[in-house]
Amino acid sequence: MKIGAIIQARSSSTRLPKKVLLKLPFGGGITVLQQVIRRTLKSSMINELIVATTNDVADDEIIDISEQEGVKWFRGSKEDVLSRYYNAAKESSIDLIVRITSDCPCIDWQIIDKVIELHLKDNADYTSNTIKPTFPHGLDVEVISFSALEKAHLQAKDSFEREHVCPYISTTHCDMFKISSFEAPQELYAPDIRITLDTEEDYALLCAVFDFLFEKEQYFLAGDVVHLFRSKPWLKIINKKVVQKKHFFDLKDELKEAIKILKLQDLDGSADIIRKFVDGM
């Protein structure tokens, strides 16, 4: 069985353009994408790593970084990320796909291996540590059998399913697949910690994390991150108001989320108007 990690990466992020090309640690010579590649390569179970980017000329730099790091790359659709994953996996004859996103520079290879081990033990179609939020957000790992990925690629129609790769398997048609959930042990339970990269606030936090941990141990682990936040809880304040992007299938749920965002910005009047509308639905 060939196990391959596919890291999706592009430079045209809407909230923080070229985020994967930012330097971590700040002012150093290593990009966010390089941190993700190097940490993922420490996995003992992955046979191959592929960086899957888009056909856009703007993403040529991602190809350059991939070649510099000595890993394979694949170019595909910018919006249809599901097809990008499927074609990258098919071209390299990968049986088990490990999905990693390039905005997770603290990704822990030990967690990657444990998710793979559970997937194989359960003979699952899809296994992830994101089904039930228990880990810090930014240590996300999804493992997908090629047959499940192929079925999703052939049958998924919704743009949300195609943009985010796994929802057809994990959410909208989960009854068709065998799914396993990997949850954090007590010492790593910290779903309130956000160490992913979507905004300037996230980048400021990650710069602080790397300033504290990277010099001492370049390949720090999830336990080091959790310990850091427990010893310095003020770190959470840096990106406290960042809202994770979500997709809703129901207008009422979407409006409820809008109320939360408005309240974070102290826009109480607008929030109250929408709340009254929701109450009357």
N, C-alpha and C positions, 0 to 999 in steps of 0.2 A: 504493500500500500504506500502510495506517494502522498505525503502530507506537505502542503504548500501554504505559506503565509502570503496573502495578497494585501498590500497596503495601498489604499486609495489615496491619491494626492492630486491636488490642483492648486493653482495660484490665484484663482478668481473667487475666493471666498467673499460673500456679500458683506459680512459684518467686519471682517478684518482681512482685507486683501493681502495676498502673499504671506499669510501667517506661517505657512510651513517653511518659508525661507528666512524667517526671523532667527536671530542668533540666541542660543541657549548653551551655556550661561550668557548673560547680557555682555556684549562687547567682545565675546570670544569668536572663535573661528568655526564653530559647529552650528549647523542649522537645526531647527526643530525636526525636520524630516530625517536628518542624519541621526539624531538621537533616537528616533523611533526605529529606524533601520537597525542600528547597532544593538539596541536593547532586544529587539525581536530575534536577531541572529543568535543570541545567547541561548535560545530555546534548544533543548536537547532532542526534541521530537520533530522539529521541522526539517524537511529535506531540501526545501527550496524557498526562496523569497522573491516575490515579484512586486515591483512598484507599478501600480496601474494608474496611469494618468490620462489626460485627454489629448485629442488631436490638435488642440489650439497651439499656435506658435508660442503663446505666452508661457506654455508649460515645457518649453525646450530646456529650461534650467533644471526642471525636475529630472529630465532624462540625463542631463550632465551629472547631477548629484548621484543618481542611481549607478551610472558607469563609474564614477569616482569611488563609490562604495563597493563596487564589484558585484552588484546584484542585477538580476534581469529586470527588464521593464516592458510594459505593454501600453499601447495607446488605443483609446476607444472613445465612445460617446461621452460627451460632457454631462448631459442630463440623464441619460439612461445608464446609470451606474450598474444596474443589474446585468445588462448586456456586457458591460465592460468586464465585470467579474467573471461572467460565464465564459466569455471568449478567451480571457486570459487563462482561466483554469483549463479550458479545453485545449488550447494551443500547447500547454505544458503537461498535458495528461495528468492532472492532479486529481486524486481520488477524494481527498479530504481538504477542504478549504478553510483556512484560518483567516477570518476577516479582522483586520486591524485598520484603524483610521489614523491618518497622519497628524491629527491634532491631539494625540495622546503621548506626549514626550516622556511621561513617567511610566509607560507600559512596563509591566513586570513579567519577565519571561517564565518565572516560576508559576505564576498564575496561568499563563498561556499553556504550559505543560499540563497543569492539573485539569484544565478545562478539556484539553484533548484526551487525557486519560479517562475522564468521566464519559466523554462521548463514545470512546471505544468500548468501555466497560458496559455501558447501557445499550450499545448498538443503536445509537440514536441517529435521527436525521438532522437534528439541530440541537446544539448545546451552547449555552451562554451564561455569563455571570451578570447579565443585565436584566433578566426576566423579573427577578425580584431585587430591587435596589438594596444592596448590602455593602458593596465595596465603594470606595471613593469614586466619584464620577470622573473618568479619565483613565481607568484601568480596564476598559471594555474589551472583551474578547468574545467573538462568535465563531463557532465551528460548524461547518455545513458539509454534509455529504454531497458529492457531485450530483448524484441522482436527484436529490431534493433541489439543488440549485438549478439543475436543468429543467425540472418541472416548473419551478417558479418562473424561469426565463421564458418558457414556452406559453405559460398560461396567465401570468400577471398582466393586467390591463391598466390598472390605476397608476397615475403618474407618481403618486406617493410610493407605491410598491416598487416601482422601477428606479426611482431616485435613491431610495434608502436600502435597496438590496434584499433585506431579509423580512420585511413585514408580511409578505405573502405567506411565508413559512411560519413565522413566529406569532402572527396576530390574526390576519384576515382569514386565513385558511389553516389555522393551527390544528384543526381536527383531522387533517389529512396526513399529518406528520407525527413521528415520535420525537418528543421534545424533552430535553433534560435541563435542569437548572442547577448551576453551581453557585453556592452561596458562601459568603465570607465566614471564616472562623471568627470567634469572638474578638480576638486580638486585632483583626483587620476590619471589623464592622465599623464603618464610618461613611454612610451614604450622604451625610451632610457636608462632606469635603468635596470641593470642585477643583480638579486639577487638569481639566481639558482646556483647549485653547480656541475660543471663539471671538473674544473681544480684547480690547486694550487692557481692561481690568484683569482678565485672565492671564494675559502676558506678564503684567506687573507681578501677579502672584507667583507665576511659574519662575520668574527671574529671582524672586525672593527664595523660593524653594531650592533652586539650583545653587544660589549663593550659600545657603546653609549646608547643603548636602554634597554637592558635586566635587568640591575640592578634596573632601575627606574620602569619598568613595564614588567614582564616576558611575558605577553601576549599582546605585542604591536601590533598595527594594521597597515594596509597598509598606512593609512594616516600619521602615525608616521614615516614610512620609507621614504615616499615621502618628508615630511617636512625635515627630516634629510639630504637627498640628495640636497634639495634646499638650505639649510643653509650651507652645506659643499660639494659643487660641485666637489671638488678634489677627492672625493671618487670614482667617475666614472673612474678616471685614472687607478686605481688598476687593473681592468680587462678589460680595454678598447680594448685590442688587442685580446681578446678571441672571437673566431668565433663559433657561434652556429652550431652544426651539422645539415646538411640538406640532403634531398634525392631529386634527380632530375630524371625526366622521359625523359629529353631531353639532349643530349650530349652538345649542344651549351650552354645551361643554366649552366651546370656543369662546363664547361670551363670558363665561365664568372665569376663564383664564385671562381674558382681557381686563376684567375687573381687578384681578390680582396685580397685573402689570401697572394699571393706572394708580392703584393704591401705593405701589412702590415708588411712584413718581410724585406722590402727594396730590394727585389729581382726583380728589375725593368727589367733587361735584359731578364730573363725567362718570365716575364709577357708580355713583348713586343712581344716575339716570339709567345706566345700563342694567343695574341690579333690579330696578323697578320693572324694566322691560322684561327681564328674565323671569321675574316672579309672576308676570302675567302671561307667560307662554304656556 
